[in-house]
Amino acid sequence: MNIANYITLLRIVVIPLFPLIYLKYSFFKINVLWMPYILLFILLFCELTDLIDGFVARKKNKVTELGKIIDPMADSITNISVLFTFTQSWVSLPLLLVFVFLYREFFNKEFDI
């Protein structure tokens, strides 16, 4: 484990806040006007940590086999969490559209194993 892997694990721990806040904002007493900004902050945090962990791993020559596995996994968890969250409440994204994106996420990538 190195710092880049810890940053990736932090992203995996933080992303469940997105659906939790989106779906249960009233439980946390979050004003509806502030909710989009909080959700945007969570997404920006996840994208920034994705950028930082990749930069740190390459710059300090700390690319690991674990990092090669958990970084794409964290990206997929982020995308899936956001897409499934947006099938609920205000956005109401059609579930079929989510499955199209999931197909692209899992089956339309080249595998470099």
KAMOCOR-V876815 format. One record per residue. N is the residue number from 0. RES is the residue in one letter. SS is DSSP state (2 for helix, 1 for strand, 0 for the rest). D_FIRST is the distance of its C-alpha to the first C-alpha in Angstrom with 1 decimal. Layout:
n: (N;N)
res: (RES;RES)
ss: (SS;SS)
d_first: (D_FIRST;D_FIRST)
This chain:
n: (0;1;2;3;4;5;6;7;8;9;10;11;12;13;14;15;16;17;18;19;20;21;22;23;24;25;26;27;28;29;30;31;32;33;34;35;36;37;38;39;40;41;42;43;44;45;46;47;48;49;50;51;52;53;54;55;56;57;58;59;60;61;62;63;64;65;66;67;68;69;70;71;72;73;74;75;76;77;78;79;80;81;82;83;84;85;86;87;88;89;90;91;92;93;94;95;96;97;98;99;100;101;102;103;104;105;106;107;108;109;110;111;112)
res: (M;N;I;A;N;Y;I;T;L;L;R;I;V;V;I;P;L;F;P;L;I;Y;L;K;Y;S;F;F;K;I;N;V;L;W;M;P;Y;I;L;L;F;I;L;L;F;C;E;L;T;D;L;I;D;G;F;V;A;R;K;K;N;K;V;T;E;L;G;K;I;I;D;P;M;A;D;S;I;T;N;I;S;V;L;F;T;F;T;Q;S;W;V;S;L;P;L;L;L;V;F;V;F;L;Y;R;E;F;F;N;K;E;F;D;I)
ss: (0;0;2;2;2;2;2;2;2;2;2;2;2;2;0;2;2;2;2;2;2;2;2;0;0;0;0;0;0;0;0;2;2;2;2;2;2;2;2;2;2;2;2;2;2;2;2;2;2;2;2;2;2;2;2;2;2;2;2;0;0;0;0;0;2;2;2;2;2;2;2;2;2;2;2;2;2;2;2;2;2;2;2;2;2;0;0;0;0;0;0;0;0;0;2;2;2;2;2;2;2;2;2;2;2;2;2;0;0;0;0;0;0)
d_first: (0.0;3.8;7.0;8.1;6.0;7.2;10.4;10.8;10.4;12.9;15.1;15.2;16.2;18.8;20.6;22.5;24.3;26.1;28.2;28.5;30.1;32.1;33.6;34.0;34.6;37.8;36.1;33.9;37.2;35.9;38.8;39.2;39.7;36.3;34.4;34.0;32.7;30.0;29.0;29.0;26.8;24.2;24.4;24.3;21.3;19.4;20.7;19.9;16.3;16.3;18.0;15.8;12.4;14.2;15.9;13.0;11.2;14.7;16.1;13.6;13.2;9.4;10.2;8.3;10.1;8.0;8.6;12.1;12.6;11.5;12.9;16.4;16.2;15.7;18.7;20.7;20.2;21.4;24.3;25.4;25.3;27.4;29.8;30.5;30.8;33.4;35.5;36.5;38.8;39.9;38.3;39.2;37.6;39.2;37.0;38.2;36.8;33.4;33.6;34.5;31.4;29.3;31.1;30.1;26.5;26.1;29.0;29.9;26.8;26.6;24.2;22.5;21.4)
